[in-house]
Amino acid sequence: MICHLNDAFRLYMGLITVSLPGFPYPSRLLKWGCLWVPVTWPRGFKTVAELDQEKRCNRPSDFKCDIAELKDRLMHFAHLPPGFVWPAHPYLGRMSYKEWMRLAYLHTDHHLRQFGV
């Protein structure tokens, strides 16, 4: 999960790209539902292969190093400059600063809750 979040933040900042998932719903509707409907995200929603621990993503190495990397990525993400050009999200499309921050919080919280953190 730590490596998955590291890869997710790489995606958020445009450091990696992923294949388009071919998701059948309009990104505007999905984006609104994911970001603003006050419900807990469901488990088991498939991620893109590049962020899937069982397929191709960054594999765990040393837990302390993986945690340190995530902390560094979170700090870097939180302090991106105002003119930062955000990439399109593979499921949600183009997003604003506020939407990216909301997604980062919700995604991180979702996975931390899975492990009782």
Phi, psi and omega in degrees: 000322179296315179293322177299316179293322175302314179294322178299316179292328173298317177297313182303324183266004178077018180279337174225158174241158180227161177289151177288136186283346183069032182294135189282350184261150177299137184297330180297314180293314179297317180301312180300314181297316181293319188269330192237345177283124187280066175230156177289137179296141179287154175275156173089003177290124184291136176264172176290153185304324184292344178248008183269119181300332182272358181241266192242359190280181177305123182270148178300144175236264177258125186305314181297321178292319179297319178295316179299319178297317179296317177301316178298317180296318178299316180295317179297314180299314182294340183244028176296145182293155182304328181272011183302135178266110183283138175284167174281141176279139184298330178261323192257352178077206180290138181223155178277171175306311181300319180292320178295319179295319178296314179300315181300316178298308184297317181294314179296314179300318179305313182283325177295322177297326179302330183250014176068028181268000000 
